[in-house]
């Protein structure tokens, strides 16, 4: 049974869960008019990209459901999926869709795109911070990140940034040292729009060696911030104003990173080849007008069938809240992510309806 396996296999200690519960339930967020028959405790873990959004969802959801506890620990997408497969948790956050083997082991999965965030290409250049953007096409960005363009005043960059005083400074590329859905989203974009300049497969592992690296989002930001000339990538909400960000585009139309521009890419998104009615695997548009093309689609994954009806009911309610207008407003306010579209919400709710006990 799931409850027995979860208790035996969970890597989350009782002390950790107590701390997480204290963080998750903000007493100030409780709704004084809350009246809910929902009762139970569910546990989640996985993608750290979602952590701030999860905090916002948990606070508001538990404020309206006072007899419910929801916990979410980070640890990374892979760890979250593993714990879900092992029965240690009830839902997982993942920046990468589940594998066929993982889905087979749990008898079917629901994967919902509930956290959509633009990925900023951030750099540390004197005089280029905050709202000052360096323009790059997908091909030029691929050449910069692959090491084919090595200096900030390279003619290819100067041509895209007329009048900008780009310094004669070496470009230092920073990659993620850990496996990351952020890396896969960026490399998917590069492989799609500039396959000759970026001859690498989309993958979670940064494919180049020999440059600087950062462990996780925090490590990436720290490494880029530590020296001038560096360039890396991270969830846009985590990039400080001390760093500049690339405006990405083509044909003279360069789009700075923003939630609004990411939402435009989401409006033109299509379901991927592996998607079905419960696995809503979206591919944002790379070329829609006004869209910022490098977007992370992060999923909440759950079982199709639970052994415990109470857990199934709470999971369904929590997922439905995260997909609701109120839930998306809460995560957008907390993180600057792009809200899902109405069409996505309808498909997500239909998928949630298929969760059973």
Secondary structure, 3 states (H helix, E strand, C coil): CHHHHHHHHCCCCHHHHHHHHHHHCCHHHCCCCCCCCCCEEEEEEECHHHHHHHHHHHHHHHHHCCCEEEEEEEECHHHHHHHHHHCCCCEEEECCCCCHHHHHHHCCEEEEEEEEEEEEEEECECCECCCCCEEEEHHHHHHHHHCCCCECCCHHHHHHCCCCCCCCCECEEEEECCCCHHHHHHHHHHHHHCCCCCCCCCCCCCCCCCCEEECHHHHHHHHHHHCCCEEEEEEHHHCCCCCEEEEEEECCEEECCCHHHHHHHHHCCEECCCCCCCECCEECCCCCCCCCCCEEEEEEEEECECCCHHHHHHHHHHHHHHHCHHHHHHHHHHHCCECCCHHHHHHHHHHHCCCEC
